[in-house]
Amino acid sequence: MDLQLDNKTILVTAASRGLGYATAKVLADEGANVIICGRTEDSLKSAKTTIGGSTEYVVADVSRKDHIVSLIAKIQSISPALDGLFVNAGGPPPGTFSTISDEDWRHTFNLTLMSAVWLTRESLPLLRKSDSPSVLYSTSISVKQPIDNLLLSNSMRPAVIGMMRTLADEIGPECIRANAVCPGYIYTERVEELMAHSSDGEVSPKEKIESTIPLGRMGNPVEFGRVCAFLLSPAASYVHGALLLIDGGLYKGMM
Ligand SMILES: NC(=O)c1ccc[n+]([C@@H]2O[C@H](COP(=O)([O-])OP(=O)(O)OC[C@H]3O[C@@H](n4cnc5c(N)ncnc54)[C@H](OP(=O)(O)O)[C@@H]3O)[C@@H](O)[C@H]2O)c1
């Protein structure tokens, strides 16, 4: 199948490593012009080299509205339109109701929910200039079932889904697609860091998690990136307002 991504311009946020990086790499391999962002210039520079193609990077912290406004302004100066927007950010800090501070709540509100609002709002004028615009929100399996010790993810990510589902009705008539993906456990530095905080007993945290996944293993970032590239591409032209789990069967609910 041809994903028809040749020369499409796609912004992938939080993409110097992990899920964003893997998605940007698949998109670039499929011929898209990819723009990545993150907070650290050195990591972005090396990601640009390994992603290859005509990748560009912009240093931007997506938890800050001013950074998002200037990120999109930079894109506007190099491209007349935006064909795809992959909304991704760093993960909220772990913790339980008794350990999370007001400051953690406030920061995660900006990092997880408002970043999605600001990125969408600022990008819409450029998306409207594309003939196949698409927005994809990367969330988490936590929107379907809570994850232990991730109160902030469990609380804030469902709001992104509520926004996406509502927005899908609003922008669907303009033929702008909006969808969301919900990763389970995809083996990245973030997952390694979370597991480092949860070591106990004889079984390693990784083995413990993998024993709960029907496919028996964590996902590889490229397996995640391929699904995202499809959903962002014109090949997925009738997929709109959808929520797709990428979790090896971890979520056990029927709906
Ligand atoms: N991996 C999984 O299995 C999984 C499952 C469910 C949900 N998620 C969520 O998916 C997201 C990505 O996860 P990951 O595993 O790819 O994490 P990761 O390996 O830690 O990578 C995070 C990426 O985001 C960038 N970043 C972090 N904060 C940022 C900010 N404020 N503004 C711009 N860029 C930022 C980082 O670069 P800099 O630090 O240089 O900015 C890095 O490139 C997280 O929100 C995570 O909670 C992941």
The ligand as an SDF file (V2000), in Angstrom:
LIG
                    3D

 48 52  0  0  0  0  0  0  0  0999 V2000
    6.5030    4.4680   25.8750 N   0  0  0  0  0  0  0  0  0  0  0  0
    5.3090    4.0420   26.2610 C   0  0  0  0  0  0  0  0  0  0  0  0
    5.0680    2.8420   26.4010 O   0  0  0  0  0  0  0  0  0  0  0  0
    4.2080    5.0110   26.5660 C   0  0  0  0  0  0  0  0  0  0  0  0
    2.9450    4.5030   26.9100 C   0  0  0  0  0  0  0  0  0  0  0  0
    1.9020    5.3970   27.1640 C   0  0  0  0  0  0  0  0  0  0  0  0
    2.1260    6.7560   27.0710 C   0  0  0  0  0  0  0  0  0  0  0  0
    3.3790    7.2090   26.7510 N   0  0  0  0  0  0  0  0  0  0  0  0
    3.5630    8.6580   26.6870 C   0  0  0  0  0  0  0  0  0  0  0  0
    4.0450    9.0180   25.4110 O   0  0  0  0  0  0  0  0  0  0  0  0
    4.8850   10.1750   25.5230 C   0  0  0  0  0  0  0  0  0  0  0  0
    6.2350    9.8640   24.9040 C   0  0  0  0  0  0  0  0  0  0  0  0
    6.7760    8.7640   25.6060 O   0  0  0  0  0  0  0  0  0  0  0  0
    8.2190    8.1830   25.2760 P   0  0  0  0  0  0  0  0  0  0  0  0
    8.2130    6.8070   25.8320 O   0  0  0  0  0  0  0  0  0  0  0  0
    8.5600    8.4040   23.8680 O   0  0  0  0  0  0  0  0  0  0  0  0
    9.1260    9.1340   26.2200 O   0  0  0  0  0  0  0  0  0  0  0  0
   10.7000    9.4220   26.1620 P   0  0  0  0  0  0  0  0  0  0  0  0
   11.4380    8.2510   25.6590 O   0  0  0  0  0  0  0  0  0  0  0  0
   11.0060    9.9550   27.5190 O   0  0  0  0  0  0  0  0  0  0  0  0
   10.8130   10.6200   25.0710 O   0  0  0  0  0  0  0  0  0  0  0  0
   10.2430   11.8500   25.3620 C   0  0  0  0  0  0  0  0  0  0  0  0
   10.5470   12.8430   24.2300 C   0  0  0  0  0  0  0  0  0  0  0  0
    9.7930   14.0040   24.4690 O   0  0  0  0  0  0  0  0  0  0  0  0
   10.6410   15.1600   24.5350 C   0  0  0  0  0  0  0  0  0  0  0  0
   10.0280   16.0620   25.5050 N   0  0  0  0  0  0  0  0  0  0  0  0
    9.8270   15.8470   26.8180 C   0  0  0  0  0  0  0  0  0  0  0  0
    9.1920   16.8940   27.3640 N   0  0  0  0  0  0  0  0  0  0  0  0
    8.9850   17.7880   26.3610 C   0  0  0  0  0  0  0  0  0  0  0  0
    8.3900   19.0810   26.3000 C   0  0  0  0  0  0  0  0  0  0  0  0
    7.8720   19.6630   27.4040 N   0  0  0  0  0  0  0  0  0  0  0  0
    8.3640   19.7390   25.1140 N   0  0  0  0  0  0  0  0  0  0  0  0
    8.8930   19.1790   24.0060 C   0  0  0  0  0  0  0  0  0  0  0  0
    9.4670   17.9520   23.9960 N   0  0  0  0  0  0  0  0  0  0  0  0
    9.5170   17.2720   25.1780 C   0  0  0  0  0  0  0  0  0  0  0  0
   11.9930   14.5870   24.9680 C   0  0  0  0  0  0  0  0  0  0  0  0
   13.0770   15.4340   24.5810 O   0  0  0  0  0  0  0  0  0  0  0  0
   13.6370   16.5860   25.5830 P   0  0  0  0  0  0  0  0  0  0  0  0
   13.6850   15.9600   26.9460 O   0  0  0  0  0  0  0  0  0  0  0  0
   14.9690   16.9550   25.0390 O   0  0  0  0  0  0  0  0  0  0  0  0
   12.6380   17.6930   25.4950 O   0  0  0  0  0  0  0  0  0  0  0  0
   12.0060   13.2940   24.1740 C   0  0  0  0  0  0  0  0  0  0  0  0
   12.3530   13.5370   22.8430 O   0  0  0  0  0  0  0  0  0  0  0  0
    4.9450   10.4910   27.0090 C   0  0  0  0  0  0  0  0  0  0  0  0
    3.9600   11.4460   27.3220 O   0  0  0  0  0  0  0  0  0  0  0  0
    4.5940    9.1740   27.6600 C   0  0  0  0  0  0  0  0  0  0  0  0
    4.0620    9.3270   28.9570 O   0  0  0  0  0  0  0  0  0  0  0  0
    4.4080    6.3810   26.4880 C   0  0  0  0  0  0  0  0  0  0  0  0
  1  2  1  0
  2  3  2  0
  2  4  1  0
  4  5  1  0
  4 48  2  0
  5  6  2  0
  6  7  1  0
  7  8  2  0
  8  9  1  0
  8 48  1  0
  9 10  1  0
  9 46  1  0
 10 11  1  0
 11 12  1  0
 11 44  1  0
 12 13  1  0
 13 14  1  0
 14 15  2  0
 14 16  1  0
 14 17  1  0
 17 18  1  0
 18 19  2  0
 18 20  1  0
 18 21  1  0
 21 22  1  0
 22 23  1  0
 23 24  1  0
 23 42  1  0
 24 25  1  0
 25 26  1  0
 25 36  1  0
 26 27  1  0
 26 35  1  0
 27 28  2  0
 28 29  1  0
 29 30  1  0
 29 35  2  0
 30 31  1  0
 30 32  2  0
 32 33  1  0
 33 34  2  0
 34 35  1  0
 36 37  1  0
 36 42  1  0
 37 38  1  0
 38 39  2  0
 38 40  1  0
 38 41  1  0
 42 43  1  0
 44 45  1  0
 44 46  1  0
 46 47  1  0
M  CHG  2   8   1  16  -1
M  END
$$$$
